[in-house]
Amino acid sequence: MERSYAAEKVRHKAYNAWMKDHGGVIVNIIADMWKGFPGMAHTGAARAAVDNLTKSLAIEWAHSGVRINSVAPGTIISKTAMENYKEYGPTLFKMSVPFSPAKRLGVPEEISPAVCFLLSPAANYITGATLKVDAGQSLYHSIWEIPEHDAWPEAPEGENTDVLREIMDKTKSKL
Ligand SMILES: *[C@@H]1O[C@H](CO)[C@@H](O)[C@H](O)[C@H]1NC(C)=O
């Protein structure tokens, strides 16, 4: 959150110093946090905040001719990311592959064209948008596993719950 607060201050400075009178284009990078970001709630909250910021500023700064959009990449691998994650890198990145409909991770070179497009005059009529560049990852299943549990309240008694119980018992006896 600190980082996005700092980025927000810089954005306001850039706006007041130039964009307010001359217009401009901003692209924010967020992440694939659409299904929740388990184990990473701190960064998920920050990215969601930046997405809202994008949409709010799109309206707030429209009268200055400022366009502002965000790009939400899927899991992206890079040489520097591998260096940052050290010995966890290979496992961490390999683990994500089956969760990509492309069955491979993306690379930064596949994100930058989207950023360039949004910055270019080809996107002159686009503001407040979020462009997912994730090979459909955000529409596919989650990498997060929920452990077996019985922590939820029982479904209300009735014929539907009887059916539910029946199929659950059958599944259990198969195991
Ligand atoms: C952004 O947050 C504000 C303040 O809570 C809210 O009014 C607005 O609807 C949000 N916008 C979106 C697109 O979620």
Ligand as a Chemical Component Dictionary entry (heavy atoms), coordinates in Angstrom:
data_LIG
# 
_chem_comp.id                   LIG 
_chem_comp.type                 NON-POLYMER 
_chem_comp.pdbx_formal_charge   0 
_chem_comp.three_letter_code    LIG 
# 
loop_
_chem_comp_atom.comp_id 
_chem_comp_atom.atom_id 
_chem_comp_atom.alt_atom_id 
_chem_comp_atom.type_symbol 
_chem_comp_atom.charge 
_chem_comp_atom.model_Cartn_x 
_chem_comp_atom.model_Cartn_y 
_chem_comp_atom.model_Cartn_z 
_chem_comp_atom.pdbx_ordinal 
LIG C1 C1 C 0 -14.481 3.048 -6.439  1  
LIG O1 O1 O 0 -14.592 3.387 -5.084  2  
LIG C2 C2 C 0 -15.562 4.372 -4.833  3  
LIG C3 C3 C 0 -15.479 4.752 -3.348  4  
LIG O2 O2 O 0 -15.789 3.637 -2.535  5  
LIG C4 C4 C 0 -16.934 3.859 -5.235  6  
LIG O3 O3 O 0 -17.895 4.859 -5.034  7  
LIG C5 C5 C 0 -16.887 3.459 -6.721  8  
LIG O4 O4 O 0 -18.143 2.887 -7.098  9  
LIG C6 C6 C 0 -15.774 2.490 -6.972  10 
LIG N1 N1 N 0 -15.712 2.254 -8.410  11 
LIG C7 C7 C 0 -15.638 1.032 -8.942  12 
LIG C8 C8 C 0 -15.607 0.984 -10.444 13 
LIG O5 O5 O 0 -15.578 0.028 -8.279  14 
# 
loop_
_chem_comp_bond.comp_id 
_chem_comp_bond.atom_id_1 
_chem_comp_bond.atom_id_2 
_chem_comp_bond.value_order 
_chem_comp_bond.pdbx_ordinal 
LIG C1 O1 SING 1  
LIG C1 C6 SING 2  
LIG O1 C2 SING 3  
LIG C2 C3 SING 4  
LIG C2 C4 SING 5  
LIG C3 O2 SING 6  
LIG C4 O3 SING 7  
LIG C4 C5 SING 8  
LIG C5 O4 SING 9  
LIG C5 C6 SING 10 
LIG C6 N1 SING 11 
LIG N1 C7 SING 12 
LIG C7 C8 SING 13 
LIG C7 O5 DOUB 14 
# 
